[in-house]
């Protein structure tokens, strides 16, 4: 990660990206329209009609190792979608140049900030992958907002912000994700708040390279159509290269309580009692059910309150008043704020070291359920979950979110009720993949669950692994929103080169 004060001088940056010095034989220098293939420096002299790649500040590579590193994602379900070349941009101008070049030559392009999709959403077969992680400068952090490149990881932004007493208001459970990546699917805060949950709703401004190769600044009031198309737009209309993220004061510490429940109706009675006074002086800031380590068929209350040393939270009896003895028996755990918000990262890093996390098959399921239907859905499904659904590395989440806080039209949530309920069953295989039989079985399971979700007015959170047809995407967005989305796609990506992996259009 770079900060503004640490940015390298131009000559150093150009050396870093391999411009000054010998060019590797696998570096791309052009495209051959006759074969629809990229051309290396070693092949250039013998390739008549080659269309030269424009001068770049970064690297454009097509060696087997680089391509293979970009032919799969974290899901390990969609495999073998191998790009013909990978761009490591040294500047936003590189992204502009290469999108224009791809458009002129009919080349598909996808972008990612860390291969974190789970069903091939950020993959491209035979085209260009733009690896956005090479643009990762934090330009500034003030109470008015943080100005960051799209390739900055949320973890790095959070750490830097806490140093100056600030924090993003919506934080994902796992934070080693790029800012541009989570904004492209909407971004669900899952650790600090029930009322401020959508990361896409905490963005003041975006800088975007459109599918036409134009560099555009957009916000809710400036080029607003592009802004709405990019927030939860799955990269269909452009590449997010920079964002201004809201900041709020960071608390010093978090005290949280955990209590397992075998009685699902009692859990919902208690969590609704706590939810009725969330963010009040005598209440919690975040309440949810979070299960890890293969806890099957159970829900587990997680209730957290943020505070500063000079103003400790009330006692457990005050916080849990009106709840069952199960809630009152929960013991407090106190952590510094930064340690609290990075807990999932700590768990995943341990899984990465001991459980082959990056090679596990991850057929994740994530729904957003209506307030009126969540209890019935959970009561019906959770007792039927098996060890295959909930392995020792699986996360299971039930978290209420204020429905009115979702204002970006492409971030789909239920149409009624004060609260929408995120229900995530992030299934992981027990053994490293690939495992085509397991993946196929779980994808079919996910589709059945999605059908059940839609029957009660729920929505899909598109981070997950539900195999969608074009008709399913139309159903997901609804006629009016889908028509608007299709119009934005045609306007901002006129040749349809961007983000083919999602299969929306």
SELUM-93242 format. One record per residue (C-alpha): residue number from 1; chain; x, y, z. Coordinates in Angstrom, 3 decimals. Layout:
REC  gukol  marpa         X         Y         Z
REC    NUM      A         X         Y         Z
...
This chain:
REC  gukol  marpa         X         Y         Z
REC      1      A     0.000     0.000     0.000
REC      2      A     1.204     3.498    -0.818
REC      3      A     0.118     6.697     0.869
REC      4      A     0.374    10.078    -0.779
REC      5      A     3.511    10.971     1.152
REC      6      A     5.191     7.672     0.240
REC      7      A     4.537     7.725    -3.496
REC      8      A     7.606     6.880    -5.511
REC      9      A     9.101     9.335    -8.020
REC     10      A     8.106     8.775   -11.650
REC     11      A    11.397     7.221   -12.709
REC     12      A    11.192     4.711    -9.845
REC     13      A     7.637     3.771   -10.722
REC     14      A     8.572     3.155   -14.322
REC     15      A    11.436     0.913   -13.281
REC     16      A     9.151    -0.938   -10.886
REC     17      A     6.768    -1.790   -13.696
REC     18      A     9.542    -2.879   -16.044
REC     19      A     9.508    -0.034   -18.565
REC     20      A    13.141     0.970   -18.072
REC     21      A    15.292    -2.031   -18.905
REC     22      A    14.923    -5.199   -20.948
REC     23      A    11.417    -6.293   -21.917
REC     24      A    10.643    -9.914   -21.092
REC     25      A     9.868   -12.200   -24.000
REC     26      A     6.386   -12.825   -22.564
REC     27      A     5.483    -9.128   -22.360
REC     28      A     2.647    -8.331   -24.766
REC     29      A     3.395    -5.806   -27.488
REC     30      A     0.459    -6.260   -29.843
REC     31      A    -2.626    -8.123   -31.032
REC     32      A    -2.968   -10.244   -34.164
REC     33      A    -6.482    -9.819   -35.625
REC     34      A    -5.948   -12.792   -37.931
REC     35      A    -5.612   -15.214   -35.006
REC     36      A    -7.389   -13.144   -32.313
REC     37      A    -4.292   -13.650   -30.175
REC     38      A    -1.814   -11.471   -28.333
REC     39      A     1.719   -11.073   -29.654
REC     40      A     4.886   -11.111   -27.528
REC     41      A     8.038    -9.132   -28.158
REC     42      A     9.724   -12.283   -29.430
REC     43      A     6.910   -12.871   -31.964
REC     44      A     6.472    -9.306   -33.175
REC     45      A     8.929    -9.383   -36.090
REC     46      A     7.238   -12.436   -37.604
REC     47      A     3.643   -11.209   -37.198
REC     48      A     2.542    -9.084   -40.156
REC     49      A    -0.521    -6.977   -39.553
REC     50      A     0.030    -6.857   -35.786
REC     51      A    -1.750    -4.017   -34.024
REC     52      A     0.699    -2.561   -31.520
REC     53      A    -0.261    -2.068   -27.906
REC     54      A    -0.090     1.604   -26.846
REC     55      A     2.803     2.698   -24.587
REC     56      A     2.016     1.823   -20.977
REC     57      A     3.268     2.817   -17.535
REC     58      A     2.602    -0.683   -16.254
REC     59      A     2.932    -4.257   -17.525
REC     60      A     0.918    -6.302   -19.973
REC     61      A     1.891    -9.948   -19.618
REC     62      A     0.931   -13.294   -21.130
REC     63      A     3.335   -15.812   -19.618
REC     64      A     1.766   -19.106   -18.580
REC     65      A     2.286   -18.532   -14.867
REC     66      A     0.585   -15.119   -14.862
REC     67      A    -2.320   -16.337   -16.993
REC     68      A    -2.794   -19.436   -14.843
REC     69      A    -2.924   -17.255   -11.719
REC     70      A    -5.915   -15.470   -13.260
REC     71      A    -7.877   -18.470   -14.614
REC     72      A    -9.778   -19.189   -11.381
REC     73      A   -11.192   -17.312    -8.422
REC     74      A   -11.692   -17.953    -4.715
REC     75      A   -14.642   -20.258    -5.389
REC     76      A   -12.585   -22.895    -7.254
REC     77      A   -15.783   -23.816    -9.097
REC     78      A   -15.363   -22.116   -12.483
REC     79      A   -11.972   -23.214   -13.766
REC     80      A   -10.017   -22.823   -16.979
REC     81      A   -11.332   -19.421   -18.062
REC     82      A    -7.813   -18.356   -18.947
REC     83      A    -7.148   -14.816   -20.132
REC     84      A    -4.776   -14.313   -23.030
REC     85      A    -3.104   -11.426   -21.202
REC     86      A    -3.085    -9.644   -17.831
REC     87      A    -2.662    -5.897   -17.346
REC     88      A    -0.953    -4.616   -14.212
REC     89      A    -1.704    -0.907   -14.692
REC     90      A     0.857     1.651   -13.641
REC     91      A    -1.670     4.459   -14.053
REC     92      A    -5.345     5.075   -14.723
REC     93      A    -4.269     6.058   -18.225
REC     94      A    -3.170     2.451   -18.795
REC     95      A    -6.707     1.246   -18.098
REC     96      A    -8.148     3.829   -20.478
REC     97      A    -5.722     2.898   -23.228
REC     98      A    -6.278    -0.829   -22.911
REC     99      A   -10.068    -0.629   -22.731
REC    100      A   -10.044     1.460   -25.899
REC    101      A    -7.647    -1.026   -27.458
REC    102      A    -9.875    -3.948   -26.453
REC    103      A   -12.900    -2.178   -27.833
REC    104      A   -11.191    -1.537   -31.183
REC    105      A   -10.124    -5.179   -31.460
REC    106      A   -13.206    -6.914   -30.065
REC    107      A   -11.425    -8.221   -26.947
REC    108      A   -13.410    -9.018   -23.790
REC    109      A   -12.053    -7.557   -20.541
REC    110      A   -12.614    -8.183   -16.844
REC    111      A   -11.188    -6.485   -13.791
REC    112      A   -10.552    -7.676   -10.249
REC    113      A    -8.796    -6.591    -7.084
REC    114      A    -7.940   -10.014    -5.697
REC    115      A    -9.742   -12.992    -7.312
REC    116      A   -12.380   -12.933    -4.547
REC    117      A   -15.454   -13.826    -6.591
REC    118      A   -16.736   -17.383    -6.128
REC    119      A   -18.542   -18.228    -9.391
REC    120      A   -16.304   -16.790   -12.101
REC    121      A   -17.796   -13.290   -12.019
REC    122      A   -14.377   -11.640   -12.541
REC    123      A   -12.956   -14.154   -15.019
REC    124      A   -12.613   -13.886   -18.794
REC    125      A   -11.814   -16.604   -21.290
REC    126      A    -9.273   -15.572   -23.909
REC    127      A    -9.473   -11.823   -23.280
REC    128      A    -7.811    -9.350   -20.934
REC    129      A    -7.820    -9.286   -17.134
REC    130      A    -7.111    -5.912   -15.534
REC    131      A    -5.516    -6.567   -12.145
REC    132      A    -6.580    -3.458   -10.231
REC    133      A    -4.438    -4.184    -7.168
REC    134      A    -1.445    -2.371    -8.679
REC    135      A    -3.264     0.960    -8.183
REC    136      A    -3.518     1.117    -4.388
REC    137      A    -2.778     4.617    -3.146
REC    138      A    -4.582     6.115    -0.161
REC    139      A    -4.550     9.768    -1.211
REC    140      A    -6.076    11.299     1.929
REC    141      A    -8.173    10.524     5.006
REC    142      A   -10.133    13.297     6.696
REC    143      A   -13.413    13.481     8.639
REC    144      A   -15.018    14.563     5.352
REC    145      A   -14.023    11.300     3.635
REC    146      A   -11.191     9.070     2.434
REC    147      A    -9.918     9.458    -1.133
REC    148      A    -8.557     6.078    -2.257
REC    149      A    -7.649     4.138    -5.374
REC    150      A    -9.929     1.275    -6.311
REC    151      A    -7.222    -1.292    -5.609
REC    152      A    -6.826    -0.322    -1.943
REC    153      A    -7.830    -3.117     0.422
REC    154      A   -10.457    -2.281     3.023
REC    155      A    -8.104    -3.664     5.671
REC    156      A    -5.424    -1.138     4.733
REC    157      A    -7.927     1.719     4.660
REC    158      A    -9.329     0.732     8.058
REC    159      A    -5.870     0.527     9.635
REC    160      A    -4.824     3.879     8.203
REC    161      A    -8.101     5.523     9.223
REC    162      A    -7.963     4.226    12.806
REC    163      A    -4.540     5.832    13.175
REC    164      A    -6.244     9.228    12.800
REC    165      A    -9.324     8.302    14.863
REC    166      A   -11.635     7.505    11.952
REC    167      A   -13.256     4.461    10.365
REC    168      A   -15.479     3.563     7.424
REC    169      A   -19.058     3.267     8.721
REC    170      A   -19.786    -0.024     6.890
REC    171      A   -17.198    -2.788     7.174
REC    172      A   -17.355    -6.242     5.626
REC    173      A   -16.644    -9.241     7.855
REC    174      A   -13.549   -10.127     5.795
REC    175      A   -11.611    -6.979     4.967
REC    176      A    -8.840    -8.175     2.628
REC    177      A   -11.023    -7.105    -0.290
REC    178      A   -10.486    -4.273    -2.740
REC    179      A   -12.601    -1.136    -2.425
REC    180      A   -13.594    -1.314    -6.098
REC    181      A   -14.471    -4.992    -5.773
REC    182      A   -16.987    -4.693    -2.938
REC    183      A   -18.553    -1.528    -4.340
REC    184      A   -19.107    -3.403    -7.604
REC    185      A   -21.372    -5.887    -5.810
REC    186      A   -22.732    -3.394    -3.264
REC    187      A   -20.688    -4.290    -0.194
REC    188      A   -22.393    -5.587     2.947
REC    189      A   -21.268    -4.274     6.301
REC    190      A   -21.352    -7.286     8.599
REC    191      A   -19.561    -6.470    11.813
REC    192      A   -20.407    -3.017    13.246
REC    193      A   -23.935    -1.754    12.478
REC    194      A   -27.491    -2.805    11.662
REC    195      A   -28.443     0.654    10.403
REC    196      A   -25.448     1.484     8.171
REC    197      A   -24.855    -1.653     6.118
REC    198      A   -24.549    -0.920     2.384
REC    199      A   -21.026     0.187     1.450
REC    200      A   -22.330     1.483    -1.878
REC    201      A   -24.474     3.942     0.083
REC    202      A   -21.398     5.296     1.884
REC    203      A   -19.645     6.545    -1.260
REC    204      A   -19.565    10.230    -2.128
REC    205      A   -17.881    10.025    -5.517
REC    206      A   -16.313     7.596    -7.967
REC    207      A   -13.755     7.888   -10.727
REC    208      A   -14.578     5.422   -13.495
REC    209      A   -13.100     4.305   -16.789
REC    210      A   -16.155     3.382   -18.837
REC    211      A   -16.379     0.593   -21.375
REC    212      A   -15.909     3.277   -24.016
REC    213      A   -12.543     4.187   -22.475
REC    214      A   -13.680     7.537   -21.069
REC    215      A   -12.461     8.717   -17.642
REC    216      A   -15.489    10.089   -15.783
REC    217      A   -16.031    11.430   -12.281
REC    218      A   -19.503    10.589   -11.028
REC    219      A   -21.592    11.011    -7.887
REC    220      A   -25.263    11.143    -6.881
REC    221      A   -25.413    14.649    -8.373
REC    222      A   -22.807    14.525   -11.193
REC    223      A   -23.114    11.961   -14.003
REC    224      A   -25.544    10.218   -11.689
REC    225      A   -26.589     7.524   -14.180
REC    226      A   -23.024     6.225   -14.344
REC    227      A   -22.738     6.413   -10.556
REC    228      A   -25.860     4.281   -10.120
REC    229      A   -24.658     1.865   -12.802
REC    230      A   -21.358     1.346   -10.977
REC    231      A   -22.735     0.898    -7.440
REC    232      A   -23.497    -2.844    -7.259
REC    233      A   -23.293    -2.950   -11.063
REC    234      A   -20.846    -5.873   -11.152
REC    235      A   -18.401    -3.967   -13.342
REC    236      A   -20.743    -4.105   -16.324
REC    237      A   -20.352    -0.454   -17.290
REC    238      A   -16.824     0.492   -16.253
REC    239      A   -13.827     0.085   -13.989
REC    240      A   -13.796     1.890   -10.634
REC    241      A   -10.353     3.493   -10.332
REC    242      A   -10.913     5.831    -7.380
REC    243      A   -13.519     6.400    -4.667
REC    244      A   -14.341     8.861    -1.911
REC    245      A   -15.544     6.866     1.091
REC    246      A   -17.470     8.304     4.056
REC    247      A   -15.623     8.390     7.383
REC    248      A   -16.953     8.494    10.951
REC    249      A   -15.183     8.690    14.341
REC    250      A   -13.676     5.360    15.361
REC    251      A   -14.473     4.067    18.844
REC    252      A   -11.619     2.920    21.030
REC    253      A   -13.039    -0.457    21.998
REC    254      A   -15.864    -2.939    21.375
REC    255      A   -17.534    -5.146    23.963
REC    256      A   -19.473    -8.057    22.556
REC    257      A   -21.475   -10.975    23.864
REC    258      A   -22.058   -14.394    22.290
REC    259      A   -24.693   -16.945    23.257
REC    260      A   -25.667   -20.172    21.425
REC    261      A   -29.370   -20.965    21.045
REC    262      A   -30.983   -24.331    20.363
REC    263      A   -34.420   -22.657    20.293
REC    264      A   -34.745   -20.681    17.044
REC    265      A   -38.037   -18.907    17.974
REC    266      A   -36.485   -17.749    21.267
REC    267      A   -33.470   -16.425    19.383
REC    268      A   -35.698   -14.307    17.141
REC    269      A   -37.686   -13.034    20.117
REC    270      A   -34.476   -11.927    21.817
REC    271      A   -32.793   -10.413    18.757
REC    272      A   -35.920    -8.440    17.906
REC    273      A   -36.009    -7.109    21.478
REC    274      A   -32.392    -5.957    21.130
REC    275      A   -33.005    -4.611    17.637
REC    276      A   -35.783    -2.352    18.923
REC    277      A   -33.207    -0.253    20.787
REC    278      A   -30.150    -0.662    18.582
REC    279      A   -27.886     2.435    18.536
REC    280      A   -29.562     3.847    21.647
REC    281      A   -27.482     4.772    24.687
REC    282      A   -28.671     1.660    26.536
REC    283      A   -28.542    -0.667    23.516
REC    284      A   -26.160    -2.450    21.174
REC    285      A   -24.715    -1.172    17.899
REC    286      A   -24.898    -4.520    16.117
REC    287      A   -26.861    -7.706    16.749
REC    288      A   -26.775   -10.825    14.614
REC    289      A   -26.313   -14.576    14.590
REC    290      A   -22.802   -15.675    13.667
REC    291      A   -21.697   -19.298    13.615
REC    292      A   -18.312   -20.716    12.686
REC    293      A   -16.463   -23.997    13.174
REC    294      A   -19.217   -26.208    11.814
REC    295      A   -22.006   -25.454    14.300
REC    296      A   -24.939   -27.157    12.577
REC    297      A   -28.613   -26.457    13.156
REC    298      A   -27.979   -23.728    15.728
REC    299      A   -28.120   -19.964    15.841
REC    300      A   -25.787   -17.953    18.019
REC    301      A   -26.480   -14.421    19.212
REC    302      A   -23.690   -11.907    18.672
REC    303      A   -24.335    -8.496    20.236
REC    304      A   -21.705    -5.747    20.107
REC    305      A   -21.458    -2.263    21.582
REC    306      A   -18.697     0.210    20.710
REC    307      A   -17.401     2.614    23.325
REC    308      A   -14.536     4.832    24.485
REC    309      A   -12.582     4.251    27.672
REC    310      A   -14.125     7.236    29.455
REC    311      A   -17.677     6.056    28.737
REC    312      A   -18.044     2.289    29.259
REC    313      A   -21.256     0.532    28.177
REC    314      A   -24.053    -0.458    30.589
REC    315      A   -24.071    -3.822    32.345
REC    316      A   -25.232    -6.975    30.602
REC    317      A   -28.474    -6.898    32.596
REC    318      A   -29.283    -3.443    31.237
REC    319      A   -28.233    -4.276    27.671
REC    320      A   -30.100    -7.606    27.638
REC    321      A   -33.198    -6.488    29.550
REC    322      A   -36.359    -8.121    28.329
REC    323      A   -34.437   -11.076    26.880
REC    324      A   -34.240   -14.715    27.904
REC    325      A   -31.838   -16.186    30.466
REC    326      A   -29.756   -17.444    27.532
REC    327      A   -28.970   -13.869    26.531
REC    328      A   -28.342   -12.714    30.093
REC    329      A   -25.860   -15.564    30.623
REC    330      A   -23.576   -14.380    27.795
REC    331      A   -20.103   -13.396    28.999
REC    332      A   -18.516   -10.144    27.722
REC    333      A   -15.437   -10.065    25.492
REC    334      A   -13.567    -6.767    25.256
REC    335      A   -11.282    -5.889    22.353
REC    336      A    -9.632    -2.813    20.866
REC    337      A   -11.730    -1.630    17.919
REC    338      A    -9.189    -2.648    15.279
REC    339      A    -8.814    -6.149    16.726
REC    340      A   -12.593    -6.506    16.759
REC    341      A   -13.207    -5.553    13.125
REC    342      A   -10.354    -7.766    11.891
REC    343      A   -11.526   -10.931    13.683
REC    344      A   -12.781   -12.673    10.546
REC    345      A    -9.493   -11.922     8.793
REC    346      A    -7.665   -13.572    11.687
REC    347      A    -9.874   -16.660    11.380
REC    348      A    -9.493   -16.869     7.597
REC    349      A    -5.723   -16.396     7.815
REC    350      A    -5.638   -19.339    10.225
REC    351      A    -7.754   -21.396     7.802
REC    352      A    -5.398   -20.350     5.025
REC    353      A    -2.427   -21.639     7.007
REC    354      A    -3.984   -24.885     8.247
REC    355      A    -6.958   -25.828     6.044
REC    356      A    -5.821   -25.033     2.479
REC    357      A    -8.383   -22.207     2.482
REC    358      A    -7.462   -20.835    -0.943
REC    359      A    -7.987   -24.244    -2.573
REC    360      A   -11.298   -25.115    -0.921
REC    361      A   -14.406   -25.186    -3.102
REC    362      A   -16.691   -22.342    -1.964
REC    363      A   -20.305   -22.658    -3.149
REC    364      A   -21.484   -19.762    -0.993
REC    365      A   -25.126   -18.803    -0.596
REC    366      A   -26.182   -15.297     0.427
REC    367      A   -29.777   -14.132     0.547
REC    368      A   -31.470   -10.972     1.795
REC    369      A   -34.768   -11.991     3.345
REC    370      A   -37.864    -9.925     4.146
REC    371      A   -38.690    -9.244     7.777
REC    372      A   -41.970   -11.137     7.404
REC    373      A   -40.346   -14.304     6.082
REC    374      A   -37.001   -14.678     7.805
REC    375      A   -38.118   -16.732    10.804
REC    376      A   -40.011   -19.276     8.744
REC    377      A   -37.121   -19.638     6.311
REC    378      A   -34.570   -20.198     9.080
REC    379      A   -36.816   -22.549    11.059
REC    380      A   -37.397   -24.653     7.957
REC    381      A   -33.832   -24.709     6.629
REC    382      A   -31.416   -24.652     9.531
REC    383      A   -32.474   -27.925    11.229
REC    384      A   -31.946   -29.658     7.859
REC    385      A   -28.377   -28.410     7.326
REC    386      A   -25.844   -31.223     7.186
REC    387      A   -22.116   -31.465     7.815
REC    388      A   -21.678   -31.097     4.047
REC    389      A   -23.526   -27.763     4.141
REC    390      A   -21.694   -26.552     7.246
REC    391      A   -18.106   -27.785     7.263
REC    392      A   -15.565   -26.810     9.968
REC    393      A   -14.572   -23.714     7.929
REC    394      A   -18.102   -22.574     7.047
REC    395      A   -19.511   -19.245     8.226
REC    396      A   -23.252   -18.908     8.867
REC    397      A   -24.715   -15.420     9.320
REC    398      A   -28.167   -14.013    10.055
REC    399      A   -27.996   -10.232    10.350
REC    400      A   -30.783    -7.617    10.239
REC    401      A   -30.161    -4.498     8.147
REC    402      A   -32.200    -1.295     7.974
REC    403      A   -33.957    -1.612     4.611
REC    404      A   -34.223     2.145     4.026
REC    405      A   -30.409     2.340     4.088
REC    406      A   -30.236     0.652     0.669
REC    407      A   -30.819     3.343    -1.936
REC    408      A   -28.737     2.145    -4.916
REC    409      A   -31.169     0.550    -7.380
REC    410      A   -28.873    -2.307    -8.459
REC    411      A   -28.409    -3.421    -4.840
REC    412      A   -31.565    -5.510    -4.608
REC    413      A   -33.344    -5.894    -1.262
REC    414      A   -36.893    -6.929    -0.296
REC    415      A   -39.646    -4.449    -1.072
REC    416      A   -41.269    -4.193     2.358
REC    417      A   -40.613    -4.120     6.085
REC    418      A   -38.326    -2.008     8.255
REC    419      A   -35.624    -4.666     8.390
REC    420      A   -34.078    -6.844     5.716
REC    421      A   -32.222    -9.931     6.953
REC    422      A   -28.938   -11.071     5.459
REC    423      A   -28.751   -14.865     5.575
REC    424      A   -25.402   -16.262     4.523
REC    425      A   -24.439   -19.939     4.464
REC    426      A   -20.860   -19.725     3.236
REC    427      A   -20.272   -23.405     2.602
REC    428      A   -16.705   -24.597     2.045
REC    429      A   -15.571   -28.062     1.022
REC    430      A   -13.739   -30.100     3.640
REC    431      A   -10.921   -31.056     1.248
REC    432      A    -9.086   -28.954    -1.331
REC    433      A   -10.597   -28.811    -4.810
REC    434      A   -11.298   -29.024    -7.566
REC    435      A   -14.283   -31.263    -6.885
REC    436      A   -16.738   -31.092    -9.768
REC    437      A   -19.275   -33.456    -8.185
REC    438      A   -19.415   -31.497    -4.912
REC    439      A   -19.582   -28.165    -6.736
REC    440      A   -22.404   -29.339    -8.997
REC    441      A   -24.410   -30.688    -6.074
REC    442      A   -24.014   -27.483    -4.058
REC    443      A   -24.860   -25.209    -7.000
REC    444      A   -28.099   -27.150    -7.495
REC    445      A   -28.763   -26.769    -3.755
REC    446      A   -28.149   -23.022    -3.964
REC    447      A   -30.558   -22.645    -6.852
REC    448      A   -33.256   -24.472    -4.893
REC    449      A   -32.650   -22.206    -1.924
REC    450      A   -32.768   -19.131    -4.169
REC    451      A   -36.150   -20.304    -5.516
REC    452      A   -37.402   -20.598    -1.927
REC    453      A   -36.044   -17.126    -1.137
REC    454      A   -37.787   -15.479    -4.091
REC    455      A   -41.063   -17.178    -3.200
REC    456      A   -41.171   -15.147     0.033
REC    457      A   -39.992   -11.881    -1.541
REC    458      A   -36.287   -12.239    -0.795
REC    459      A   -33.313   -11.274    -2.935
REC    460      A   -29.893   -12.622    -3.750
REC    461      A   -26.679   -10.894    -2.684
REC    462      A   -24.618   -11.350    -5.848
REC    463      A   -21.354   -12.156    -4.064
REC    464      A   -22.463   -15.775    -3.957
REC    465      A   -22.627   -18.885    -6.137
REC    466      A   -26.094   -19.262    -7.601
REC    467      A   -26.015   -20.278   -11.284
REC    468      A   -28.181   -17.733   -13.101
REC    469      A   -29.561   -17.703   -16.623
REC    470      A   -30.363   -14.443   -18.412
REC    471      A   -33.991   -14.982   -17.401
REC    472      A   -32.960   -15.346   -13.753
REC    473      A   -31.095   -12.036   -13.908
REC    474      A   -34.202   -10.332   -15.280
REC    475      A   -36.223   -11.806   -12.426
REC    476      A   -33.590   -10.730    -9.897
REC    477      A   -33.589    -7.093   -11.025
REC    478      A   -37.256    -6.809   -11.992
REC    479      A   -38.491    -5.420   -15.305
REC    480      A   -37.982    -1.724   -14.585
REC    481      A   -34.539    -1.962   -13.000
REC    482      A   -33.319    -4.489   -15.556
REC    483      A   -34.377    -2.179   -18.384
REC    484      A   -32.501     0.724   -16.788
REC    485      A   -29.435    -1.478   -16.248
REC    486      A   -29.504    -2.693   -19.855
REC    487      A   -29.726     0.913   -21.027
REC    488      A   -26.717     1.894   -18.931
REC    489      A   -24.796    -1.098   -20.274
REC    490      A   -25.451    -0.075   -23.863
REC    491      A   -24.587     3.548   -23.129
REC    492      A   -21.400     3.111   -21.108
REC    493      A   -20.111    -0.171   -22.594
REC    494      A   -21.379     0.175   -26.163
REC    495      A   -19.481    -2.830   -27.529
REC    496      A   -20.241    -5.095   -24.576
REC    497      A   -16.635    -5.943   -23.755
REC    498      A   -16.706    -5.649   -19.950
REC    499      A   -17.247    -8.269   -17.234
REC    500      A   -18.583   -11.207   -19.271
REC    501      A   -18.193   -13.630   -16.340
REC    502      A   -21.418   -12.646   -14.591
REC    503      A   -23.502   -13.554   -17.653
REC    504      A   -26.042   -10.789   -17.079
REC    505      A   -26.360    -9.544   -20.685
